[in-house]
């Protein structure tokens, strides 16, 4: 079933999820089945028997199972049974969906550059036991955002929007949809004494598959220099070519990136070539 909207919520049956205002909730398959059954008949009262037949065909279940599903839906929607905005209980009859239901309207296709050349850098995860490394992980995320923002015609999601997903485990396809980006960069930071390992993965938000993954091993000498060098290395990994020398991102890293070939000649022009990677 295609996506639909129930009130302000976007319902994605293929992912068993509902989302609104940056918040995403995963539902059990049967709970989603109850919701979809109600959504097919908005404003109508469906008896318990109708719901049983639609969601649990040829299976005998108790009313407690249905009540639990309705309870899960109310918690997910933050709905109140006494003053329902989504699902209303009709005494001795059944349930009905009181929120408006609409098929998700097809929005006009954005410009090609906004679709193809767009990325969000999610906050890198601190995999070390020391809490102080959280600041380093956040810092390197900001440096990568800043480095990528220097690439002409590349649309980079702002830090505040990217960090709204910090600490949340959300399907990257949903992240891409909510932020209208084609790619998602995520990663992790691990530190042991003076050794540092950073892993970065570029993911296609349309299907959730990796486009590339890279590991960077460094020694911690200067925190800011290390953050800057890793950020520029990751930016170069995007198959960027350039014309002339621009400040910051265009300067070569003094430390060669493992497995990365030298930059193309100056005669080439700075350009983001993510399309050729896909």
C-alpha positions as CSV (number, residue, x, y, z in Angstrom):
1,X,0.0,0.0,0.0
2,X,1.2,3.5,-0.8
3,X,2.0,6.1,1.7
4,X,-0.8,8.2,3.2
5,X,-1.4,10.9,5.7
6,X,-3.5,10.6,8.8
7,X,-3.9,14.0,10.2
8,X,-0.3,15.5,10.3
9,X,1.3,12.1,10.3
10,X,2.9,10.4,7.3
11,X,2.2,6.7,7.3
12,X,4.7,4.4,5.5
13,X,3.3,0.9,5.4
14,X,6.4,-0.6,3.7
15,X,8.5,0.5,6.7
16,X,5.8,-0.1,9.3
17,X,6.4,3.5,10.5
18,X,4.6,6.8,11.1
19,X,6.4,10.1,11.3
20,X,5.5,13.7,12.1
21,X,7.6,16.8,13.0
22,X,10.9,14.9,12.9
23,X,9.6,12.1,15.1
24,X,9.3,8.6,13.7
25,X,7.7,5.6,15.4
26,X,8.0,2.0,14.3
27,X,4.9,-0.2,14.6
28,X,4.4,-3.9,14.7
29,X,3.1,-5.4,11.5
30,X,-0.3,-6.3,13.0
31,X,-0.6,-2.9,14.6
32,X,0.0,-1.3,11.2
33,X,-2.6,-3.7,9.8
34,X,-5.2,-2.4,12.2
35,X,-4.3,1.2,11.3
36,X,-4.6,0.6,7.6
37,X,-7.9,-1.2,8.0
38,X,-9.3,1.8,9.8
39,X,-7.7,4.2,7.3
40,X,-9.5,2.4,4.4
41,X,-12.8,3.4,6.1
42,X,-12.2,6.9,7.6
43,X,-15.1,8.1,9.7
44,X,-16.8,4.8,9.7
45,X,-17.2,2.5,12.7
46,X,-15.6,-0.8,12.2
47,X,-16.7,-3.7,14.4
48,X,-14.2,-5.9,16.1
49,X,-15.3,-8.7,13.9
50,X,-14.4,-6.7,10.8
51,X,-11.0,-5.9,12.2
52,X,-10.4,-9.5,13.1
53,X,-11.3,-10.7,9.6
54,X,-9.1,-8.1,7.9
55,X,-6.0,-8.4,10.1
56,X,-6.2,-11.9,11.4
57,X,-8.0,-13.9,8.7
58,X,-8.6,-17.6,9.6
59,X,-7.0,-17.1,13.0
60,X,-8.8,-17.0,16.3
61,X,-7.6,-14.1,18.5
62,X,-9.0,-12.6,21.7
63,X,-10.3,-9.0,22.1
64,X,-7.4,-8.3,24.3
65,X,-5.1,-8.6,21.3
66,X,-7.1,-6.0,19.4
67,X,-7.3,-3.7,22.5
68,X,-3.5,-3.9,22.8
69,X,-3.1,-2.9,19.1
70,X,-5.4,0.1,19.6
71,X,-3.4,1.0,22.7
72,X,-0.2,0.8,20.8
73,X,-1.6,3.1,18.1
74,X,-2.8,5.7,20.7
75,X,0.7,5.7,22.3
76,X,2.4,6.1,18.9
77,X,0.1,9.0,17.9
78,X,0.1,10.4,21.4
79,X,-3.7,10.2,21.3
80,X,-6.1,10.3,24.2
81,X,-8.9,7.8,24.4
82,X,-11.1,10.3,26.3
83,X,-10.5,13.1,23.8
84,X,-9.5,11.3,20.7
85,X,-7.9,13.0,17.8
86,X,-7.0,9.9,15.8
87,X,-8.9,6.8,17.0
88,X,-12.3,6.8,18.7
89,X,-13.8,3.9,20.6
90,X,-17.5,3.4,19.9
91,X,-18.9,1.7,22.9
92,X,-20.1,-1.9,22.3
93,X,-19.6,-1.4,18.6
94,X,-16.0,-1.0,17.6
95,X,-13.5,1.7,16.5
96,X,-13.4,4.5,14.0
97,X,-10.7,6.7,12.6
98,X,-11.6,10.4,13.2
99,X,-8.5,12.0,11.8
100,X,-8.6,13.0,8.1
101,X,-7.0,10.6,5.7
102,X,-5.4,11.6,2.5
103,X,-3.3,9.9,-0.1
104,X,0.2,11.4,-0.1
105,X,0.1,14.0,-2.8
106,X,2.9,13.8,-5.4
107,X,4.9,17.0,-4.9
108,X,6.5,18.6,-7.9
109,X,9.9,17.3,-8.7
110,X,12.6,19.6,-7.5
111,X,15.4,20.9,-9.6
112,X,17.8,18.2,-10.8
113,X,20.7,19.7,-8.7
114,X,18.5,19.6,-5.6
115,X,17.8,15.9,-6.1
116,X,21.1,14.6,-7.3
117,X,23.6,16.9,-5.5
118,X,22.2,16.9,-1.9
119,X,23.5,15.3,1.3
120,X,23.1,15.3,5.0
121,X,25.9,14.5,7.4
122,X,24.5,12.8,10.5
123,X,26.3,13.3,13.8
124,X,29.1,10.8,14.0
125,X,28.6,8.2,16.8
126,X,31.1,8.1,19.6
127,X,32.1,4.4,20.0
128,X,34.6,5.0,22.8
129,X,33.8,4.7,26.5
130,X,35.1,8.2,27.4
131,X,32.3,10.7,27.3
132,X,34.8,13.5,26.4
133,X,35.2,11.9,22.9
134,X,31.6,12.9,22.2
135,X,32.8,16.5,21.7
136,X,35.4,15.2,19.2
137,X,32.7,13.3,17.3
138,X,30.5,16.3,17.1
139,X,33.4,18.5,16.1
140,X,34.4,16.3,13.2
141,X,30.8,16.2,12.0
142,X,30.7,20.0,11.9
143,X,34.0,20.1,10.1
144,X,32.7,17.7,7.4
145,X,29.6,19.7,7.0
146,X,31.7,22.8,6.6
147,X,34.0,21.1,4.1
148,X,31.2,19.8,1.9
149,X,29.4,23.1,2.0
150,X,32.4,24.6,0.1
151,X,31.7,22.4,-3.0
152,X,29.9,24.4,-5.6
153,X,26.3,23.3,-6.4
154,X,26.3,20.7,-3.6
155,X,23.3,21.2,-1.3
156,X,24.3,20.4,2.3
157,X,21.8,20.2,5.1
158,X,22.4,22.7,7.8
159,X,24.0,21.6,11.1
160,X,20.9,22.3,13.2
161,X,18.7,20.1,11.0
162,X,21.3,17.3,10.9
163,X,21.9,17.3,14.6
164,X,18.2,17.0,15.3
165,X,18.7,13.3,14.5
166,X,21.5,12.8,17.0
167,X,21.0,9.8,19.2
168,X,18.0,8.6,17.2
169,X,18.0,5.2,15.4
170,X,15.9,6.1,12.3
171,X,15.9,4.3,8.9
172,X,18.1,6.3,6.6
173,X,15.4,6.2,3.9
174,X,13.1,8.1,6.2
175,X,15.9,10.6,7.0
176,X,16.4,11.2,3.3
177,X,12.7,11.6,2.7
178,X,12.2,14.1,5.6
179,X,15.2,16.2,4.6
180,X,14.7,15.8,0.8
181,X,18.3,14.6,0.2
182,X,19.6,11.9,-2.1
183,X,22.5,10.8,0.1
184,X,23.3,10.4,3.8
185,X,26.8,10.4,5.3
186,X,27.1,8.6,8.6
187,X,30.0,7.4,10.6
188,X,31.6,6.5,13.9
189,X,34.6,7.6,16.0
190,X,36.7,5.2,18.2
191,X,39.7,6.2,20.2
192,X,42.2,4.2,22.1
193,X,45.0,6.2,23.9
194,X,46.5,8.3,21.1
195,X,45.1,6.3,18.2
196,X,42.0,7.3,16.4
197,X,39.8,5.4,14.0
198,X,37.0,7.1,12.0
199,X,34.7,5.2,9.8
200,X,32.5,7.0,7.3
201,X,29.7,5.5,5.0
202,X,27.9,7.2,2.2
203,X,24.3,5.8,1.8
204,X,21.8,6.2,-1.0
205,X,18.7,7.4,0.8
206,X,16.4,6.0,-1.9
207,X,17.1,2.4,-1.1
208,X,19.4,2.4,2.0
209,X,22.3,0.8,0.2
210,X,25.9,1.8,0.7
211,X,27.6,3.8,-2.1
212,X,31.0,3.7,-0.4
213,X,32.7,3.2,3.0
214,X,36.0,4.4,4.1
215,X,38.1,3.9,7.3
216,X,40.7,6.5,8.5
217,X,43.3,5.6,11.1
218,X,45.2,8.6,12.6
219,X,47.3,9.5,15.6
220,X,45.9,12.2,17.9
221,X,48.4,15.1,18.0
222,X,46.4,18.2,17.4
223,X,42.6,17.8,17.8
224,X,41.7,20.6,15.4
225,X,44.3,19.7,12.8
226,X,43.1,16.1,12.8
227,X,39.4,17.1,12.5
228,X,40.2,19.4,9.6
229,X,42.4,16.8,7.8
230,X,39.8,14.0,8.1
231,X,37.0,16.4,6.9
232,X,39.0,17.3,3.8
233,X,39.9,13.7,3.2
234,X,36.2,12.7,3.2
235,X,35.3,15.6,1.0
236,X,37.9,14.5,-1.5
237,X,36.5,11.0,-1.4
238,X,33.4,12.4,-3.2
239,X,35.3,12.3,-6.5
240,X,35.7,16.0,-6.6
241,X,37.8,17.6,-9.4
242,X,38.8,21.2,-9.4
243,X,40.0,24.1,-11.5
244,X,42.5,26.5,-9.9
245,X,43.2,26.5,-6.1
246,X,40.4,27.6,-3.8
247,X,40.9,28.2,0.0
248,X,40.2,25.6,2.6
249,X,38.7,22.5,0.9
250,X,40.6,22.9,-2.3
251,X,44.0,22.6,-0.6
252,X,45.4,19.1,-0.6
253,X,45.8,17.4,2.7
254,X,49.4,17.1,3.8
255,X,48.8,13.5,4.9
256,X,47.9,11.2,2.0
257,X,44.6,9.4,2.3
258,X,45.0,5.7,2.4
259,X,43.8,4.2,-0.9
260,X,43.0,7.6,-2.5
261,X,44.7,8.6,-5.7
262,X,46.2,12.0,-6.3
263,X,43.9,14.8,-7.3
264,X,43.4,15.5,-11.0
265,X,45.2,18.3,-12.7
266,X,44.4,21.9,-12.0
267,X,42.8,22.2,-15.4
268,X,39.9,20.2,-14.3
269,X,37.0,22.1,-12.6
270,X,35.7,21.7,-9.1
271,X,32.6,19.7,-9.4
272,X,30.6,17.2,-7.4
273,X,30.5,13.9,-9.3
274,X,28.3,11.8,-7.0
275,X,26.1,10.9,-10.0
276,X,29.0,8.9,-11.6
277,X,29.3,6.8,-8.4
278,X,25.7,5.6,-8.3
